[in-house]
Amino acid sequence: MNKFLYFFNLHEGEDDKENVLESVVKNISFRGANAWILACAIVVASVGLNVNSTAVIIGAMLISPLMGPIIGAGFALGTYNFPLLKKSMKNLGIATLISLVVSFIYFLLSPFKDAQSELLARTSPNIYDVLIAVFGGLVGVIAITRENKGNPIPGVAIATALMPPLCTAGYGLAIGNLAFFAGAIYLYFINCFFICLATFVIVKYLKYPKINFVDAKKEKRITRSITFLILVLVLPSFYFAYILLQERKYVNKVNQFIQQEFVDRGYTIIYERLQFNAKPKKIELAFLSKKMDDREIQTFQERLKNFGISNTELIIRQDSLDLKADILKEINKQSYVVSEKDITIRNLSNRISRFELDHPQLNKNIQVLFPQITSYTIGRQTGYVSADSSIQSIALIYDANTELEEAELFKLSGWLKNQYPKDSVIVLKR
């Protein structure tokens, strides 16, 4: 048993406590270089959120110095160093203010105001964010107290994600959306508090010496205050987690309904929108060629109950146009003449390299517009006329139930040319 516990002994490899405290205190201040680094990191994170780039956001989190005052506050609570706690909270406030102002100005000036998925992900925190903050904080403070620091700190900065919520809060202020601002700030406070709490727990466990004498009553009061803050921050996150779970269940039921009632019956859906927060909830659909009368729509509305979907309105968006016929008509308008280069490539029997294309929307459209085609291969190929002369083209090789007539081949070639206007097109039967 002792050997087993030895593997989990945090005192093993622990750095000198005075060195650790000195390092923590150095990283608290937000003046000069730290303030500039923070401001620049906030701009980088805001750009990443604005253009929905996960890689840019991760880069911004890696250069952010926000963890310093939060870790400092945890050490201050654990050692009852109230001057250090005051300094940590002051610098955390300054860092938060700088971040909000910089992100607010950026999003105010940015021409792109749409809420991307990376932004929306920071507006509804739940209990899982609490778990990330707690265990991320534990990893961070354990690494800080080691003699050999290792490399967990960058991972902690990415996992606990302090900067994106602050940038999202600035975005909410810039567009006047207080719900976005409130959700993002709440997530930021969750991360800050539980990283601080994890630090407090490890500092107490490693028995860092108390700086100031604290009587039992005052120590109990501090413990009660921490417990109260835990409840205040955790309880709403449970509610958000419950709402998220209900939404996921609802979406799964709706997907099952759409698959069985429409997709499996051969209806091609070109538009789908689900409004979970509307009262009543709404499912909006539009089809490529299927038209429904009021009686059919009412039948499908009643079938929602068979899938456990209640308090939901089914809306079928349709107009008087036949979209499939309209697309084919547009293709017929396109003039397509096979060039000499195409003919040259068509006759090549060697020195051809083919790269297959992955185009889900193209696959869906081919099945609708040309149902005779049972299978096909499409790829970008390079044809070599000579050793130093090559021609790029798009080649589609197909199998069909019935032979495609010349008019159908013309339509298929024209349609492909429409999809790839910069390339020549080859259509061949396998």
N, C-alpha and C positions, 0 to 999 in steps of 0.2 A: 504493500500500500504506500509506504514511504517513497519507494522508487517511482511509483506512478505519480504521486504528488510532486516529486522533484521536477518532472517535465513541465509542470504548470506553475512553478515557483517564480513569481515576478521579481523576487529579490535577486535572482540569479542574473548576472549581467547588468545590474542596475548602476547607473552613473552616480557620481557624487552629488548629493542633494543640493549643495551650495552651487555647483556648476549648473545644474538644471534650472534652479531658481534664477540665477543670473542670466541665463539664456532666455528664459521666459520673459523677464522684465525688459530685456533689450528689444524684444519683438512687439511690445505693447504700443509704443508711441507711433502716432501718425503725423509726423512732421517731415518736411523736406522731401527726401527721396521716396519714403513710403507713401506719402500723399500723392506724389506724381505717379508712382507705379500703380496705385489703386485707381486713380482717375483714368489712366490709359487702359488698364485692364477692364474697367467698366465700359469704356467705349468699344473695346474689342468684343466683349460679351454682348453688348447691345446690338452691334452689327451682326454677330452670329445669330442672335434671336430674330433680328429683323429679316435676315435672308434665310433663316431656318437651317443654319449650318451647325451640325453637332460638333464637328471637328474644331471650328473656331471657338465655340463655347467652352469646350474642354481646354483649349489653349489658354483662354482667359482665366479659367479657374486655377490653372497651374501657376500663373504669375500673380495671383491675388494674394495680398498680405492680410486678409481679413481674419484668419484664424488666430493671429497673435493676441489681441485683446480678449478674445473669448476664452482661450486657454489660460490667459493671465487671470481672468475672473474666477475660473475654476480653482486655480492654485491659491488665489487669495481667500476664497471661501474655505478651502480645505485646511489652510494654515491660520485662519482667522486674522489675516493681514488686511485690515480694513482700509488703510491708506492705499494699498495696492489695488484693492477692490474698487475704490473710488476712481483711481487713475485708469484702471481697465475699462470701467463703464463709461468714463468720460471720453476715452479714445475710441471706444466702440461707437458711441453716439456721433463723434466727429466723422468716423469712417462711414457710418450709415448715411449721414447727411450729405457727405461728398458724393457718395454713390447715387443717391436719389436725385440730387441736383444735376449731376453729369448725365445720367440716363434720361431724365426728364427733358433736358435741353436737346439731347441727341434725337429722341423720338419726336420732339416738337418740330425739329428742323427736317427730319427724314421725310421724303415724299411717299414712302411706303408705310401705310398705316394698318395694313391687314394683319389680323392676329394669326400667326403661323402656329403649327402644332407645338413647336418648342416653347412658345410663349404660353399657349393654353395649358400646357402640362404643369405650369407653375401657379395656376390660379385656384386649384382645388386640392389642397393638401389633405392627407388622410393618415391613418395609423402606420402605414408602411413608411411614410416619411419620418415618423418618430423613430421607428426601428433603425432606419438608415442613419439618422443623426446620433442615436445612442451608440450603436456598434462602431460607426465611423469615428465618433469621438473617443471611444475606448481604444481603438487602434492608434489614433493620433497621440493620445497622452502616454500610452505605453511606449510608443516609439521615442517620444521626447525624453522619457526617463531612462532610456538605455544608454549605456556607454558607447556601444556601436549603434548609431541611429538607424542604419539600414535605409531602405527606400520606401517605407509605407506612406510618408507624408504627402507626396504628390497624389497618391491614390485616395487618401482621406480628403484632400481638397476637392477632387473630382466627385467622390461619392456624396459628401455632405452638401455640396452645391450651394454655397452661400451667395454667390454673385448673381446667378440667373434670377432668383426671386426678387432681389433688389432692382435689377434692370426691368423686370416685369412690372414691379410696383411703379417705377418711373414711367413706363409705357402707359399704365393705367391712368396716371395723373395727366400725361400728355394728351391722351384722347378723351379724358373726362369720364372714364369708366371706373367708378369707385368700387365696384364688385371685383374687378381685376386687381385693383390696388390692395383692397382688404385681404383677398385670398393670398396674394404674393407676400405681403408683409407678415401675415400669419405664418406662412411657410418659413420665412426668414427667421422669425422669432422662435419657432419650433427648433430649427437647426441650431441657432445660437444657444438656446437654453439647454438643450439636451447634450450638446457638445460640452458645455460648461458643467452640467451635472455629471457626465461621464468622467470628466477631469477631476471633479470633486471626489467622486467615489474612489478613483485610483490613488489620489493623493492621500486620502484617509487610510486606504488599505496599505499603502507603502509607509505609513506613519511618518509623514513629513512633520517636522517640529512646528508647534504653534508659535507664531510670532508674538501675539498678545495673549495675556491671560484672559480667559473667558470663564465666567462662572457657569454653573449647571443650568440656571434659569435662562441665561442668554443663549447658551448652546441649544437648549430645547426650543427656544423661540426661532432660532435660525432654521432648525430642522423642520419646524411647523411651517415656516414661510416657504421653504423649498417644496414641501409636500403640497401646499396649497397651489403653488405655481405649476407643479406637475399636473394636478387635477384640472386646473384652468386650461392648460394647453393640450392635454391629452383627450379630454372628453369631446370637444368639438371634432377632433381628428377621427374619433370612432364614428361619429355621425357622418362625416364625409366618406369614410370607408364604406359605411352601410349604403349610402346613396350610390357610390361607385359600383358596389356589388349588384344592387338592384338594376342599375342601368345595363351592366354587362349581361345579366340574365334576360332582360327585356330585348336587347339587341340580338342575342342568340335565338330567342323565340321568333323574332321578326325575320331573321335570316332563314330560319327553317320554314316559315310560312311562305316566303318569297320563292325559295328553292322548290318546294313541293307543289305550290299552286300555280306558279308561272314558269320558272326556268325549266322544270322537268316536263312541262307541257309544250315546250318549244317556243315560248314567247321571249322575244329579245328585248331586254330592259335597257334603255339608253339613258335613263335618269332615275336616280334613287336618292331620297332625302328622308331622314328620320329626325323628328323633333321630339326628343324625350321630355324636355322641360315645359313643353306647351300644355295647356289645359283646354280640351283633352289632348293627349299625345297625338301626333300626326305621322302617317306614313304616306309619302308622296312618291308616285311612280309614273313613268312615261314609257311607252312601248314604241318599237320601230315601226310596226305596221298594224298591230292589233288594235281594233276599235271596240269599245264597250259601250253598251247602253246603260241606262240607269238601273235596270233590273239586274244585269250582270254585276255591276259594281256593288249593289246591295247584297247580292249572294256572297261575294268575296268578303264583304264587311262582316257578314254573319259567321263566315268560316274562321274569322280571327279568334273566336271563342274556343274553337277546337284546339288551338295552339296555346291556350292559356293567356291570350292577349286581350286585356280589357281596357276600358276607358281610352280607346284609340279610334281615330277617324282615318279611314282609308280614302286617299285622294288620288284619282287617276287623271294625270295631265294629258289632254289630247285635244287636237284641233282637226280641222277638216282636211288637212293635207296628208297624203300617204307618203311618209318619209322615205320608204324604200324606193317607191316609184320616182320620187323627186331626185334621189341620189343617182339612180340609173339614167334619168333624163339629163342630169348634169354631165354625167360621163359621156353620153352620146354627143354632147356639144363639143367635147374636147377632140380636137383633131390630133391623131397620132399616126405618124409616118415612121416606119422602120428605117433607120439610117443605114448607110453602107457599113459603118462600124459594127452595128448590130449583126448584120448579115455575115460580116467577117468572123465575129466571135461565134456566131451560131455554127459555123462550119469548122471551128477549131476542134480537134480531137485530142490534143495533148497540151502540156504545159499550162494547165488551168488550176488555180488554187481557189477553193471555195470556203467562205466564212459564213456559217449559218447565222441568221438574224433571229432575235427573240423580240417579237412585237405582239403582245397579247391582244391589243385592240384590232390590229390587222387580222389576226386569226378569227376574231369574232365576226368582223365584217365580211370576210371571205365566205364564211359558213352561211351567212344570210343572203349575200348578193349572188353567190354562185353555188347553190346547194348541190349541183351535180358533182362537184369536186369532193372526193372522199378522203384524200390525203395529199399532202404536198410538202415540198422542201423549198424554202426560200433562203437565198444567201447573196452576199456581195462577193462577186468573183472577179478575178483579174485574168484577162486573156492576153497572152503574149503573141504578138504578130511576128516579132523578131526578137533577137537577144536583148536589144535595148529599147524596144517599143512595146508598151502594154496599154490595155484599154480596160477601164472599170465599168462594171455593169451590175444590174440586179437581175438574178436568174430565178425563175419559179418553175419547178418541175413538178407535175401533178399527176394524180390518178383520178379517173372519173367514172361514174356509173354508166354514163352515156357520152358519146363523143361530143365535144364542144363544137358547135357550128362556128363558121367564120365570123359571124356577127358577135357571138359570145366571146370568142378569142379577142376580137377587136375591143370589146368592152373591158375585158379583163386586163389587156395590155394598157389601155387608156387609163383605167383606174389605178393600176400600179404606177404608171407614169405620174399620175396626180399625187401619189403618196411619196414618190421619190423623184421630184422634178429635176434634180441635178444629175441623175444617172440615166444611162440607156437601159432598156428593159428587154429581157428575153423570156418568152413563155414556151415551154416544151412539155410534151406528154411523155411520161415515163415509159 
